[in-house]
Amino acid sequence: MRLTVIVPPAVALPVAGYGGIEVAAQDFATELARTGNKVTVMGNIADGRSQFGWDGRNILTETDPLSTDKYDLLRDADAVIDFTHSKVPRMARMKKYRSVTMWTDGRSGHDIYPSKAVREAFQDPKAPVIPLGVPVDGIGIPEPVPGRYLSLGRIAPYKGQADAVRMAKEAGVKLTVAGHTGQFADAYYSLCVRKMCRDAGFEFVADPPDLNAMLDGAAGLVHLHNWIESFSLVAAHALVRGIPILTTDIGAPQEWVRACDGGMVVSLEELQAGRPEASAIARGFFETNWAPKREGIAKRARELFDIRNVAAQHLKLLEEA
């Protein structure tokens, strides 16, 4: 098939460091190209052949694909898959247009949601749900270092790092907080979390070059976000490594934890109210021996998130349209 994938231009491709949705779109396009499709990626990239097997076409804005020198790539494609945030209406009216739609995006009317949480939030019960994919080849199930717990992701209030520090401190375990502190993060909150870590004797790592590489050896991931997390690449990468997750009962990660039997879920309301029930669940998470379950967690997670399965689901949907 001739496929055009549109990626938000805010982050340059290929992604180096931060860029969650851009990483997901890049991996998705690469898998589509690997399976013999002719793929063009529109994004913040130089024009021409990429190292990933697809052709790049530079765009400056999310409406730029409609410009006269690029529109033919939309018109002549067998399908257009739009990862951008605005879902430009004129593109959304095109034949075989589909959008991967997050909670913070505009809707296109031809939406594919990355989680049931987003579909339910948009009250769109008939729309398909296909998770974002991750490449799993070469990823093992590393032996955990006892007591090595992580909180990873963009440093921002809605990501809940302050609650992660508080829960780990109450339970008497060590925590490493690491994540992006630059563009799209919250500078003041980053300073507050850094101070909380210093006061608790925890490690704070700002802007690590490879966030997922830090997962190797982790005993668990503490992911206490307080908003409708549309997806979480960090959570997916943890689960495919067999790493259990402590998360809240809102958004996508709790879906994956339940589907993979890969951790524990705490009530966000009880967590924010400082209720003892939340502390008890957190202690239970830290005290559980997850070692015998890690292989099963990884197996179930790979069935969900393997980029090959995810791309195949999209192609089937496009072929049936």
C-alpha positions as CSV (number, residue, x, y, z in Angstrom):
1,M,0.0,0.0,0.0
2,R,1.0,3.6,-0.5
3,L,0.8,5.1,3.0
4,T,1.3,8.7,4.2
5,V,2.0,9.1,7.9
6,I,1.7,12.6,9.3
7,V,3.7,13.4,12.5
8,P,3.6,16.5,14.7
9,P,6.4,18.8,13.6
10,A,7.3,20.1,17.1
11,V,10.0,17.4,17.5
12,A,12.6,16.6,14.9
13,L,12.9,13.1,13.3
14,P,14.6,10.9,13.9
15,V,13.9,11.4,17.5
16,A,16.8,11.9,19.9
17,G,15.6,12.0,23.5
18,Y,12.2,13.3,24.3
19,G,9.2,12.8,21.9
20,G,6.6,10.2,22.9
21,I,4.1,10.5,20.0
22,E,6.9,11.2,17.6
23,V,8.7,8.0,18.6
24,A,5.5,6.0,18.3
25,A,4.8,7.3,14.8
26,Q,8.4,6.8,13.7
27,D,8.4,3.2,14.8
28,F,5.0,2.6,13.3
29,A,6.1,4.0,9.9
30,T,9.3,2.0,10.0
31,E,7.3,-1.3,10.6
32,L,5.0,-0.4,7.7
33,A,8.0,0.1,5.4
34,R,9.6,-3.1,6.6
35,T,6.6,-5.1,5.5
36,G,6.8,-3.8,2.0
37,N,4.5,-0.8,2.0
38,K,5.6,2.4,0.3
39,V,5.6,4.9,3.2
40,T,6.0,8.7,3.2
41,V,6.4,10.4,6.6
42,M,5.5,14.1,6.8
43,G,7.1,15.7,9.8
44,N,10.1,17.7,11.1
45,I,12.6,15.9,8.9
46,A,14.7,16.5,5.9
47,D,13.2,15.6,2.5
48,G,14.4,12.3,1.0
49,R,15.0,8.7,1.9
50,S,15.4,7.9,5.6
51,Q,17.6,5.3,7.3
52,F,14.4,3.6,8.3
53,G,13.2,2.6,4.8
54,W,10.6,5.4,4.4
55,D,10.7,8.7,2.5
56,G,10.6,11.9,4.5
57,R,8.9,15.1,3.6
58,N,9.4,18.2,5.6
59,I,6.5,20.1,7.0
60,L,6.6,23.3,9.2
61,T,3.0,23.2,10.6
62,E,0.2,20.6,10.9
63,T,-1.6,22.3,8.0
64,D,1.4,22.3,5.8
65,P,0.5,18.8,4.2
66,L,-2.3,20.7,2.4
67,S,0.1,23.0,0.6
68,T,0.3,22.6,-3.2
69,D,3.7,21.0,-3.3
70,K,2.7,18.3,-0.8
71,Y,-1.0,17.7,-1.3
72,D,-0.5,15.0,-4.0
73,L,1.1,12.8,-1.3
74,L,-2.2,12.8,0.5
75,R,-4.4,12.6,-2.6
76,D,-2.5,9.7,-4.2
77,A,-2.0,7.6,-1.0
78,D,-4.0,4.5,-0.4
79,A,-4.4,5.7,3.2
80,V,-3.3,8.6,5.4
81,I,-2.6,8.0,9.1
82,D,-2.5,11.3,11.1
83,F,-0.7,11.4,14.4
84,T,-0.9,15.3,14.6
85,H,-2.8,17.0,17.4
86,S,-5.1,19.3,15.4
87,K,-6.7,16.8,13.0
88,V,-7.2,19.5,10.2
89,P,-10.8,19.2,9.0
90,R,-9.9,19.3,5.3
91,M,-7.6,16.3,5.7
92,A,-10.1,14.5,7.8
93,R,-12.6,14.6,4.9
94,M,-10.2,12.7,2.6
95,K,-10.8,9.1,1.4
96,K,-9.2,6.5,3.7
97,Y,-8.1,9.0,6.2
98,R,-7.6,7.7,9.8
99,S,-6.2,9.5,12.8
100,V,-4.5,8.2,16.0
101,T,-6.3,10.4,18.5
102,M,-5.1,11.2,22.0
103,W,-7.2,12.8,24.8
104,T,-5.5,16.2,24.2
105,D,-6.1,16.1,20.4
106,G,-9.0,17.3,18.4
107,R,-11.2,14.5,17.0
108,S,-11.4,13.8,13.3
109,G,-14.5,11.6,13.1
110,H,-12.3,8.8,11.8
111,D,-10.5,8.2,15.1
112,I,-8.4,5.2,16.3
113,Y,-7.9,5.5,20.0
114,P,-4.7,4.2,21.8
115,S,-6.8,3.0,24.8
116,K,-10.3,2.4,26.0
117,A,-9.8,5.3,28.5
118,V,-9.6,7.8,25.6
119,R,-12.5,6.3,23.7
120,E,-14.6,6.4,26.8
121,A,-13.6,10.0,27.6
122,F,-14.6,11.0,24.1
123,Q,-17.9,9.0,24.4
124,D,-17.2,7.3,21.1
125,P,-18.0,3.6,21.8
126,K,-17.9,2.2,18.3
127,A,-14.5,3.5,17.4
128,P,-11.6,1.1,17.2
129,V,-8.9,0.9,19.9
130,I,-5.3,-0.1,18.9
131,P,-2.5,0.6,21.3
132,L,0.7,2.3,20.3
133,G,3.4,-0.2,19.4
134,V,6.9,-0.7,20.6
135,P,9.7,-2.7,18.9
136,V,10.3,-5.7,21.1
137,D,13.1,-7.5,19.2
138,G,16.2,-7.6,21.3
139,I,14.4,-6.7,24.5
140,G,15.0,-9.2,27.3
141,I,13.6,-9.7,30.8
142,P,16.4,-8.3,32.9
143,E,17.1,-9.5,36.4
144,P,15.8,-6.8,38.8
145,V,18.0,-5.1,41.3
146,P,16.3,-5.4,44.6
147,G,14.9,-2.1,45.8
148,R,15.5,-0.2,42.5
149,Y,12.3,1.6,41.8
150,L,11.8,4.2,39.1
151,S,9.5,7.0,38.2
152,L,10.1,8.0,34.6
153,G,8.6,10.5,32.2
154,R,8.2,14.2,31.5
155,I,8.5,16.1,34.8
156,A,5.1,17.8,35.2
157,P,2.4,18.0,37.9
158,Y,-0.1,15.7,36.0
159,K,2.6,13.0,35.7
160,G,2.6,12.7,39.5
161,Q,6.2,12.4,40.4
162,A,5.6,14.2,43.7
163,D,3.1,11.5,44.7
164,A,5.6,8.8,43.6
165,V,8.2,10.3,45.9
166,R,5.8,10.5,48.8
167,M,4.6,6.9,48.4
168,A,8.2,5.5,48.1
169,K,9.3,7.6,51.2
170,E,6.3,6.3,53.2
171,A,7.1,2.7,52.3
172,G,10.8,3.1,53.1
173,V,12.1,2.2,49.6
174,K,14.5,4.0,47.3
175,L,13.3,5.7,44.2
176,T,15.0,7.2,41.2
177,V,13.0,10.0,39.4
178,A,14.1,10.7,35.8
179,G,12.6,12.6,32.9
180,H,12.5,15.4,30.5
181,T,12.7,18.9,32.1
182,G,12.9,21.1,29.0
183,Q,10.2,21.9,26.4
184,F,6.7,20.7,27.4
185,A,7.8,20.1,31.0
186,D,7.2,22.3,34.1
187,A,10.4,24.1,35.3
188,Y,9.1,25.0,38.7
189,Y,7.6,21.6,39.4
190,S,10.9,20.1,38.3
191,L,12.7,22.1,40.9
192,C,10.2,21.1,43.6
193,V,10.5,17.4,42.7
194,R,14.3,17.7,42.6
195,K,14.2,19.1,46.2
196,M,11.8,16.4,47.3
197,C,14.2,13.8,46.0
198,R,17.2,15.4,47.7
199,D,15.4,15.7,51.0
200,A,14.3,12.0,50.8
201,G,17.8,10.8,49.7
202,F,16.4,9.8,46.3
203,E,18.2,10.2,42.9
204,F,16.9,12.8,40.4
205,V,18.1,12.4,36.8
206,A,17.3,15.3,34.5
207,D,17.0,14.6,30.8
208,P,18.6,11.2,30.5
209,P,19.6,10.4,26.9
210,D,17.7,7.1,26.9
211,L,14.8,6.9,29.3
212,N,13.9,3.3,28.4
213,A,17.4,2.1,28.9
214,M,17.0,3.0,32.6
215,L,14.3,0.4,32.9
216,D,16.8,-2.5,32.7
217,G,17.3,-3.8,36.2
218,A,14.3,-2.0,37.7
219,A,12.3,-3.7,40.4
220,G,9.2,-1.7,39.5
221,L,7.8,1.4,37.9
222,V,5.9,4.0,40.0
223,H,3.6,5.8,37.5
224,L,1.1,7.8,39.5
225,H,-0.3,10.2,36.9
226,N,-3.4,12.3,37.8
227,W,-4.9,12.9,34.4
228,I,-6.3,10.8,31.5
229,E,-3.1,9.4,30.2
230,S,-3.9,8.5,26.6
231,F,-1.1,5.9,26.5
232,S,2.3,5.6,28.1
233,L,5.3,4.4,26.1
234,V,7.2,4.2,29.4
235,A,4.6,1.9,30.8
236,A,4.6,-0.2,27.7
237,H,8.4,-0.5,27.7
238,A,8.3,-1.5,31.4
239,L,5.7,-4.2,30.9
240,V,7.4,-5.8,27.8
241,R,10.4,-6.2,30.1
242,G,8.3,-7.9,32.8
243,I,8.6,-4.9,35.1
244,P,5.5,-4.4,37.3
245,I,3.8,-1.0,37.6
246,L,2.1,0.9,40.4
247,T,-0.4,3.2,38.8
248,T,-3.6,5.2,39.3
249,D,-7.1,4.2,38.3
250,I,-7.4,6.8,35.5
251,G,-6.2,6.7,31.9
252,A,-4.5,3.9,29.9
253,P,-1.8,2.5,32.2
254,Q,-4.3,0.9,34.5
255,E,-5.8,-0.9,31.5
256,W,-2.4,-2.4,30.6
257,V,-1.6,-3.3,34.2
258,R,-4.9,-5.2,34.5
259,A,-4.6,-6.8,31.0
260,C,-1.0,-8.0,31.7
261,D,-1.6,-8.8,35.4
262,G,1.4,-6.6,35.8
263,G,1.2,-4.5,39.0
264,M,-1.3,-2.8,41.2
265,V,-3.8,0.1,40.8
266,V,-4.4,2.7,43.4
267,S,-7.4,5.0,43.6
268,L,-6.4,8.5,42.5
269,E,-9.0,10.0,44.8
270,E,-7.6,8.1,47.8
271,L,-4.0,8.9,46.8
272,Q,-4.6,12.6,46.6
273,A,-6.6,12.6,49.8
274,G,-3.7,10.9,51.6
275,R,-6.0,8.0,52.6
276,P,-4.4,5.0,54.3
277,E,-5.9,2.7,51.6
278,A,-3.6,4.2,49.0
279,S,-0.6,3.8,51.3
280,A,-1.5,0.2,51.9
281,I,-1.7,-0.6,48.2
282,A,1.6,1.0,47.6
283,R,3.2,-0.9,50.4
284,G,1.7,-4.1,49.0
285,F,3.2,-3.3,45.6
286,F,6.7,-2.7,47.1
287,E,6.5,-5.8,49.3
288,T,5.3,-8.2,46.6
289,N,7.7,-10.7,45.1
290,W,7.2,-10.1,41.4
291,A,10.0,-12.2,40.2
292,P,7.9,-15.4,39.4
293,K,5.4,-13.2,37.5
294,R,7.8,-11.2,35.3
295,E,7.9,-13.7,32.4
296,G,4.1,-13.8,32.2
297,I,3.8,-10.0,32.4
298,A,6.3,-9.7,29.5
299,K,4.5,-12.3,27.4
300,R,1.1,-10.7,27.7
301,A,2.6,-7.2,27.2
302,R,4.3,-8.3,24.0
303,E,1.1,-9.6,22.6
304,L,-0.4,-6.2,23.2
305,F,2.4,-3.8,22.2
306,D,4.6,-5.6,19.7
307,I,4.9,-3.1,16.8
308,R,4.3,-5.9,14.3
309,N,0.9,-6.8,15.8
310,V,0.0,-3.1,16.1
311,A,0.9,-2.3,12.4
312,A,-1.0,-5.4,11.3
313,Q,-4.1,-4.3,13.1
314,H,-3.9,-0.8,11.4
315,L,-3.4,-2.4,7.9
316,K,-6.4,-4.7,8.4
317,L,-8.5,-1.7,9.4
318,L,-7.4,0.3,6.4
319,E,-8.0,-2.6,4.0
320,E,-11.5,-3.1,5.3
321,A,-12.4,0.6,5.0
